[in-house]
Amino acid sequence: LIIGEGVTVRAKPGEYKNRYESMMVADGVKNLILRGEAGAVLKMNRKDYWDLERYPHSEWRNALSLRGVTNVDIRDLTIQESGGDGIYICGNRRQPASRDLRFTNLTLRGNHRQGISVISAEDMLIKGCRLLDTRGTPPQAGIDFEPNGPWQRLAGCQVEDCTFAGNASAGLLIHIGALNSATAAVSIDIRNCRFE
């Protein structure tokens, strides 16, 4: 899927009343490439969702939700103003973790909960990304590694050459309190990143 040069794919104003609606969802998908040409943007309407007279409170109106996916490459995009996470990554009923993921040259700006939430992932590379100005509801981090239960995984995760700036909370957060001795070993490698 290619988003053309200068194109903004925008969430329709007045929609996403359901607390769990995401702009784009890939569930059980294999071999997906989502890339942008110069100036390509995925944009939601974060400030609209703050109006509790129009919308029920939510932290799950994600721009992009990846659930139990394999071999996914997302690159060269700006993802901004979601009502939840810019990108949410987890498993599904058939696969406990999303696997073989590459996120390259992304700008995640002004998202409501996190730039990227990593709930369950194996063999994932986040490289050359900018995680900026996350603000709305806690944790409000650039990237948050936070499994919900011991069956989930954080293995072979790498974050390289990324910039974290202006986030209301941590640039990068690792919260693994839901894991236990039965969980697969956690491996997260952070290299050459800048935190402002």
Secondary structure, 3 states (H helix, E strand, C coil): CEECCCCEEECCCCCCCCCCCCCEEEECCEEEEEEECCCCEEECCHHHHCCCCCCCCCCCECCEEEECCEEEEEEEEEEECCECEEEEEECCCCCCCEEEEEEEEEEEECCCCEEEEECCEEEEEEECCEEECCCCCCCCEEEEECCCCCCCCEEEEEEECCEEECCCCCCEEECCCCCCCCCCCCCEEEECCEEC
